[in-house]
Amino acid sequence: MDADVSLRRMLFVEDDDDVRSEVTIFFESPPHEVSVTSCADVASAVEAIASDAPFDVALVDLGLPDGSGVKVIHGLRHVRPACPVVVFTIYDDADVLFDALRAGACGYLLKQTPPERLLAAMLDAVAGGAPMSPTVARRVVQSFASEEFVDELTKRERDVLALLARGHTYASIGTALGIGLGTVQSYVKAIYAKLQVGSKAEATACAARLGLV
C-alpha cells in the first residue's frame, strides 16, 4: 500500500478468533500495513470507540457474544460520525440488512468475501462509496422495486400485509378480518407477487419501510 493511501487505521469487530486473526494479519502485513484495532465483542468495541485512537474505517460483525453489532454501529455514528462503517456478517436476510443500514452502515459484506475484495471494499468506503456483496446489493434493489409496486395493493391486501408484519398467523389474520384461511393464503400469494418478494421477512421489511407497522 502506498504511503499516501488514507486507509491506515481500521477498527475490526469480530468474535470468531480464526476470522479475526486471518483478516487482521492480512491487513497488517506488507504491502498493506494497516493498523488494525481488533475487538471480539460489543463491550471492547465500545471501549475502543471511546478511546482517542483514530480510525479511517470500521468493519463490524453483527452476531457478537454480548449483543448486536448494530449497537457498535450506533456508537460509531454518534461518537465518530466521519468514520464509515461496513458490516461483515453471515446474515443476508432483509430485516438484518436494513437494520444495519438504518443504524448508519455504509456497506454490507458477507463473510465469504475474499481478502483482496475486502481490502478494495474498505478503500471504497473510505473514499465515500457503499460496498456491498452482490447478493446484498440485489436485495436492496429489489426492496426499492417492491416499494414501486405497493400502490398496486388493494386495501384488503394492505390490511393483510400489516397484520402479517405484526407477527399474526394466517389463522389470526383470518379471524381479525373475518375471512377464511384459504382467502388469507390467496391474499398473501398476491402480495408476494405484487411486491416481488419471496418470504415473510422480506414482506415485513417492505411493510416497515412503508409505515404499515
JOJORA-V117283 format. One record per residue. N is the residue number from 1. RES is the residue in one small letter. NEAR is the number of other ideal C-beta (glycine too) atoms within 8 Angstrom. D_CENTER is the distance of its C-alpha to the mean C-alpha in whole Angstrom. Layout:
n->(N;N)
res->(RES;RES)
near->(NEAR;NEAR)
d_center->(D_CENTER;D_CENTER)
This chain:
n->(1;2;3;4;5;6;7;8;9;10;11;12;13;14;15;16;17;18;19;20;21;22;23;24;25;26;27;28;29;30;31;32;33;34;35;36;37;38;39;40;41;42;43;44;45;46;47;48;49;50;51;52;53;54;55;56;57;58;59;60;61;62;63;64;65;66;67;68;69;70;71;72;73;74;75;76;77;78;79;80;81;82;83;84;85;86;87;88;89;90;91;92;93;94;95;96;97;98;99;100;101;102;103;104;105;106;107;108;109;110;111;112;113;114;115;116;117;118;119;120;121;122;123;124;125;126;127;128;129;130;131;132;133;134;135;136;137;138;139;140;141;142;143;144;145;146;147;148;149;150;151;152;153;154;155;156;157;158;159;160;161;162;163;164;165;166;167;168;169;170;171;172;173;174;175;176;177;178;179;180;181;182;183;184;185;186;187;188;189;190;191;192;193;194;195;196;197;198;199;200;201;202;203;204;205;206;207;208;209;210;211;212;213)
res->(m;d;a;d;v;s;l;r;r;m;l;f;v;e;d;d;d;d;v;r;s;e;v;t;i;f;f;e;s;p;p;h;e;v;s;v;t;s;c;a;d;v;a;s;a;v;e;a;i;a;s;d;a;p;f;d;v;a;l;v;d;l;g;l;p;d;g;s;g;v;k;v;i;h;g;l;r;h;v;r;p;a;c;p;v;v;v;f;t;i;y;d;d;a;d;v;l;f;d;a;l;r;a;g;a;c;g;y;l;l;k;q;t;p;p;e;r;l;l;a;a;m;l;d;a;v;a;g;g;a;p;m;s;p;t;v;a;r;r;v;v;q;s;f;a;s;e;e;f;v;d;e;l;t;k;r;e;r;d;v;l;a;l;l;a;r;g;h;t;y;a;s;i;g;t;a;l;g;i;g;l;g;t;v;q;s;y;v;k;a;i;y;a;k;l;q;v;g;s;k;a;e;a;t;a;c;a;a;r;l;g;l;v)
near->(8;4;4;4;8;7;11;8;10;15;17;14;16;13;10;7;7;6;9;13;8;9;14;11;8;11;13;10;7;4;4;10;9;11;8;11;11;9;12;11;12;13;7;9;15;11;9;11;12;6;6;3;7;5;11;10;14;14;14;16;12;12;9;15;5;6;7;8;16;10;10;15;15;10;11;15;11;6;8;8;6;3;11;10;15;17;14;11;15;6;8;11;9;12;9;11;14;12;9;15;10;6;10;10;12;10;15;14;16;11;8;4;10;6;8;6;8;14;11;9;13;15;10;11;16;11;7;5;8;7;13;10;10;6;8;13;9;8;12;11;8;11;14;8;9;13;10;7;11;11;5;5;12;5;6;8;12;10;9;14;14;11;12;14;12;7;3;9;5;10;8;9;14;13;7;8;11;5;8;6;8;6;9;15;9;8;12;12;8;9;14;11;7;11;13;9;10;4;8;6;9;16;16;13;12;15;13;11;9;8;5;9;8)
d_center->(29;31;32;31;27;25;22;25;23;19;18;16;15;15;17;19;22;22;19;19;23;22;20;22;25;24;23;26;28;30;30;27;28;25;25;22;22;20;19;19;18;17;20;21;18;19;23;22;20;23;25;27;25;24;21;20;16;14;12;10;10;8;11;14;18;18;15;11;10;9;12;13;11;13;16;15;15;18;20;19;18;19;17;14;11;9;6;9;8;10;8;7;8;8;8;5;3;5;6;4;5;8;9;10;7;9;8;6;8;10;13;15;15;19;20;21;18;16;19;19;15;16;19;17;15;18;20;18;16;12;12;10;11;13;12;8;11;13;11;10;14;15;13;15;18;18;18;21;23;23;26;28;27;30;30;31;28;26;27;26;23;23;24;22;19;21;21;25;26;28;31;30;29;33;35;33;34;37;36;36;34;34;34;31;29;31;29;26;26;27;24;22;24;24;20;20;18;18;17;17;14;13;16;15;12;15;17;15;15;18;19;21;20)
